[in-house]
Amino acid sequence: MQRITLAPGYDISRVIRGGWQLAGGHGAVDPDAAIDDMVAFADAGITTFDCADIYTGVEEMIGRFRLRYHDLRGQEALDRIRVHTKFVPDLAILPTISKAYVEGVIDTSLTRLNLERLDLVQFHWWAYDVDSWLETAGWLKELQAAGKIDKVSATNFDSDHIEALFASGVTLASLQLQYSLLDRRPEKRMTALAAEKNFALFCYGTVAGGFLSDRWLGVSEPEHPLENRSLTKYKLIIDDIGGWDLFQALLRTLRRIADRRGTDIATIASVAMLRRPGVAAVIVGARNRDHLAANLAISDTALSDEDLSEIEAVMAEAKELEGDVYTLERDRTGRHGSIMKYNLNKGE
């Protein structure tokens, strides 16, 4: 498994095991089996795990995994494990948010994860028109200075607001953002900004909720309702960039490349993103270890310039998505924003 150093003494696997699919929205989860799967991922070299305060039960599962991994493999092995969580205050709490509230959430994550200091906290803010987001980021910086957080990061902020965070003195280690062969919005400004400010990009959605996979090659366009919210979300992206025919042309191209490389479509889609400037890691959603071999292949598969040119030739026909990073999703009355859940700490 490829690794990358984000800062002195802080390295991660370039494939990150995502936790959203363990939060219950993709089917029932057996916590004991999930912990066994985490052990398998860590043993295989995928030693970085992504979760959030709003992923119901996931921080607790990772906390239990950390204790188990220590018992099984010892302290040295446990020291290679990195847990990236998030701080996502509910939309309803934003107007009255306080430092005490922020610290309470961070303390809860520390307890759930069985950590004395959180490795990396990714800050999300639902509504820029509630302007205490900058003050809240400052409180996270204060908690970092107090030793409760190692690295302060962000998720789903656009370029203007990332620049404002840095200007205020909040130095981010990374930004988690939606970035895939289908969604190129980060290339408008964010990739250049990441290079300028020296923060890493962690990409989610690289397989578009499963659409960028062999399962959908040659399949007729699905009708709503789709089987989960993730597919619903990424089908909107497919619609916006040009529709099902263009998407199928991309899948055929990825399949040809996969044939040459002895792998599958999803692996090629993720490998292509690891080649993008500024991308430190891709986040793979996994309910279990069924796709572990394919996840490991992301690190082992090389793409040629010819492979990448074939992909670009197809995507040259795509329409540009509107806005910067996460702009479409922030319109709560729009097609993309209306499917989001904004008060997940309260279960809404």
C-alpha positions, -999 to 999 in steps of 0.1 A, spaced: 0 0 0 14 34 -10 18 58 19 22 96 19 36 119 46 14 149 54 36 164 80 67 153 99 58 121 118 24 119 102 19 95 73 -12 78 60 -22 51 35 -31 66 2 -63 45 3 -85 55 32 -112 32 45 -145 53 46 -170 49 74 -203 63 59 -215 30 47 -213 16 83 -237 43 96 -268 23 88 -280 41 57 -268 13 34 -283 -16 54 -279 -33 87 -244 -35 102 -230 -61 126 -205 -42 147 -184 -73 156 -181 -82 119 -173 -46 110 -144 -46 136 -131 -79 121 -132 -62 87 -112 -32 100 -85 -55 113 -83 -71 79 -80 -37 62 -53 -26 87 -33 -58 83 -34 -53 45 -19 -18 48 -50 4 47 -43 19 80 -62 52 77 -99 53 86 -124 81 80 -155 87 101 -176 116 116 -195 126 146 -226 123 125 -220 87 113 -242 69 138 -222 44 158 -191 45 135 -167 63 159 -176 38 186 -169 9 163 -135 24 153 -128 30 190 -135 -7 197 -113 -17 167 -84 3 181 -86 -15 214 -88 -48 196 -60 -40 173 -37 -32 202 -45 -65 218 -39 -84 185 -9 -66 170 6 -45 198 14 -8 203 37 -4 173 11 -16 149 -16 6 166 6 36 162 3 33 124 -34 36 126 -48 71 118 -84 81 124 -98 111 105 -131 122 120 -153 152 113 -169 180 132 -203 187 116 -225 209 138 -262 206 129 -277 233 107 -301 241 136 -273 248 160 -253 271 139 -269 304 150 -262 297 187 -230 276 185 -205 282 213 -170 271 222 -185 249 249 -206 231 223 -176 226 200 -155 213 229 -183 190 240 -185 174 205 -147 170 204 -147 154 238 -174 130 228 -153 119 197 -123 114 219 -143 91 242 -158 72 214 -125 67 196 -106 59 228 -80 86 219 -63 112 241 -59 134 210 -78 133 178 -55 127 148 -73 149 124 -107 167 126 -124 178 94 -147 208 99 -179 212 79 -203 241 80 -238 239 64 -246 276 58 -222 303 50 -248 329 57 -245 320 94 -212 338 97 -199 322 129 -181 296 108 -148 315 111 -151 319 148 -159 282 151 -128 273 131 -108 295 156 -122 274 185 -110 243 168 -76 259 165 -77 266 203 -86 230 210 -56 220 188 -34 243 209 -48 226 241 -38 192 228 -72 177 220 -66 178 182 -35 171 163 -45 184 128 -74 208 120 -88 202 85 -120 209 66 -145 192 44 -167 206 16 -155 242 19 -152 262 -13 -122 281 -25 -132 315 -12 -139 302 23 -107 281 24 -87 313 15 -106 331 44 -97 303 69 -60 306 60 -62 344 61 -76 342 97 -47 321 108 -64 286 107 -39 264 89 -55 234 74 -37 201 69 -62 188 44 -95 192 27 -119 163 21 -140 169 -10 -160 153 -37 -137 147 -67 -140 121 -94 -138 116 -131 -174 128 -132 -170 157 -108 -142 181 -118 -152 211 -98 -120 211 -77 -100 217 -108 -115 252 -113 -96 267 -83 -91 242 -54 -62 221 -68 -42 253 -74 -51 266 -40 -40 233 -23 -6 237 -40 -3 273 -29 -13 267 7 2 233 10 -28 212 21 -36 177 10 -68 167 -9 -87 136 3 -112 126 -24 -146 110 -18 -170 99 -45 -142 86 -67 -165 57 -78 -196 78 -76 -214 57 -50 -208 26 -71 -218 39 -105 -182 38 -117 -181 1 -116 -187 -30 -138 -221 -34 -123 -234 -5 -144 -217 -12 -177 -243 -18 -204 -272 -13 -180 -303 7 -189 -307 40 -171 -322 34 -137 -354 50 -126 -361 66 -93 -362 57 -65 -327 44 -64 -317 19 -37 -298 44 -15 -291 81 -10 -256 77 -23 -267 65 -57 -294 92 -58 -267 118 -51 -243 107 -79 -270 100 -105 -277 138 -103 -240 144 -112 -243 120 -142 -274 138 -154 -258 172 -151 -226 164 -170 -243 149 -200 -265 120 -192 -265 82 -193 -251 78 -229 -219 98 -220 -216 79 -187 -218 46 -206 -191 58 -230 -169 65 -200 -176 31 -185 -167 14 -218 -134 33 -219 -126 24 -183 -134 -13 -191 -109 -13 -220 -82 2 -197 -91 -23 -169 -87 -52 -194 -52 -40 -202 -44 -37 -165 -61 -69 -153 -84 -51 -129 -119 -36 -128 -136 -3 -136 -138 10 -100 -101 5 -95 -92 24 -126 -115 53 -116 -98 55 -83 -63 52 -96 -69 80 -121 -78 103 -92 -46 94 -73 -27 107 -103 -43 141 -100 -22 170 -87 -26 176 -49 -45 143 -43 -30 126 -13 -56 98 -9 -88 84 -21 -116 73 3 -132 40 -4 -166 33 11 -168 -3 23 -194 -21 43 -172 -51 46 -140 -67 32 -156 -81 1 -138 -55 -21 -105 -54 -1 -84 -70 -29 -98 -44 -53 -91 -16 -28 -55 -28 -25 -52 -29 -63 -57 9 -63 -22 13 -49 -6 -13 -72 -21 -3 -105 -3 20 -128 -19 40 -156 -1 52 -188 -4 86 -204 -23 68 -231 -48 54 -206 -54 89 -192 -57 104 -226 -85 79 -235 -104 90 -204 -99 127 -212 -111 122 -247 -145 109 -234 -148 135 -207 -141 163 -232 -177 159 -242 -190 164 -206 -207 196 -195 -191 216 -167 -208 213 -133 -219 247 -119 -201 264 -91 -171 256 -69 -166 227 -45 -200 217 -29 -218 248 -43 -246 227 -58 -251 208 -26 -254 240 -5 -286 251 -23 -310 235 1 -340 240 -23 -321 227 -53 -319 192 -68 -286 184 -51 -292 201 -17 -327 189 -12 -316 153 -6 -291 162 21 -297 156 58 -287 187 78 -293 178 115 -278 143 117 -266 147 153 -303 149 162 -311 120 138 -328 142 112 
